[in-house]
C-alpha cells in the first residue's frame, strides 16, 4: 500500500496496480454518541465500495488504523524509503 503526496492511495498485487484512488480524512464519532470523535480514513475501491478505517495514531513512522468492529482488525503501515541505500 502506498500513500502519495497528493492525498491518494495505491495498492499493488505483484506489479499490477489494483487500487489508485483519493483518500478522504474526516473526524467522526463513528456510531458512538458518548465517545470523543476520532479521525477516520476512507477510500472507495475500484468497484465503488467504501473502506473506512479509524486512525489509532501515528507512532514514529508507523500509522496504526483499524476496522470498526467488535473484533477489529488492526493494520500497522510503516513508512519506508524509496532510496536504495
Buried (B, 14 or more C-beta within 10 A) or exposed (E): EBBEEEEBBEBEEEEEEEBEBEEEEEEBEEEEEEEEEBBBBBBEEEEEEEEBBBBBEEEEEEBBBBEEEEEEEEBEBEEEEEEEE
